[in-house]
Amino acid sequence: MRIWHHSFTVLENLPPYAEALRAHFARITAPGTEVVMHGMHPRTYQTEYPGNDIQYAYFQTLHSQQFVLGAMAAEEQGFDAFALTTLPEPSLQEIRSLVDIPVVGYGESAMLAATMLGHRIGVLLFIRGMAGTVERNVERMGLSSRFVGAQDVSFGFNDVLGAYAGDPAPLIERFRADARALIARGADVIIPGEAPLCLLLAKGGVNEVDGVPVVDALAATVKTAEMMAGLRRVTGVSPCRRGYFQARPPRARVKELLAFYGLDQVPKRPV
């Protein structure tokens, strides 16, 4: 089984993170599963920090066309599933309408796993502007009644990246303090929002705070991709194609329009 992983970061510009990600995937996948890592084009962002862009809904939509191209390439190259590995999951529904292979999202996979671990779900973020996107996605999943909210952590992207090269213990303790504040609001399951934070916690063996589970959203995403691809293999089930959001547009017209808007020139290559 091959899974096309697609990050919202430029992985080749973040070697310690990419190396840790590769090691994590090797540890959590089932025997015979290969996760092929892909990132964004090196010139996508003005800095190494995607949050400067993806805190805005419009920029998320523009950048998400790289995920569209990735998903179509994954299907054409014979991959078994496409994993959109970023919390905001821009264009997730639209991508599902374009391909027949399973398309799984990081936030959705973590949320669905969280519903089986507790009742009240909370998310901790270092990109403040994404809170509204998370709330909208929770509503789309029908989980608003079980959502405590998305709350800021007391550190940022550069702090997380720095912890990969140094001692992660101080940052993990800050995360625990932030988690306790969310627990005090009623959360009994916590999702670390952005993938770099999630991976750092997984490397540190953090899977609970004061008895409240902390979901490894990366693992949940990969395991959901394995499950959906396996389900397709053994039952032949495929996505719904009825209704406005599910109808599959002609592939030739999709490519024609991407070219018309100049959105078809982003090369897709594994890291």
Number of C-alpha atoms within 10 A of each C-alpha: 16 18 23 27 25 24 18 26 25 22 23 17 12 12 13 15 21 21 13 16 20 14 12 16 18 14 11 14 15 13 9 7 16 16 21 17 19 23 23 24 18 14 10 16 17 10 11 17 14 18 20 14 17 22 18 13 15 12 13 19 14 13 20 21 18 22 27 24 19 26 28 19 16 21 18 11 10 13 21 23 30 31 28 28 27 22 23 27 23 25 18 18 14 14 25 23 20 20 23 20 24 26 25 27 26 25 28 24 22 23 26 14 19 24 14 9 17 15 15 21 25 25 27 24 23 21 20 15 17 22 21 15 18 21 19 14 20 19 13 11 12 11 16 16 11 15 20 21 20 23 19 19 22 14 15 16 17 10 14 22 17 13 17 17 10 9 10 18 12 10 19 18 11 14 21 17 15 17 28 16 14 24 20 9 13 16 23 22 29 29 23 28 30 24 22 21 24 22 23 22 23 18 15 12 9 18 14 15 17 10 9 17 18 23 25 23 29 28 21 23 24 28 17 24 27 22 14 19 24 16 14 18 12 8 8 9 14 15 16 13 14 10 8 8 13 16 15 20 12 10 12 8 10 14 14 13 13 15 12 10 8 10 16 16 10 16 10 17 12 13 14
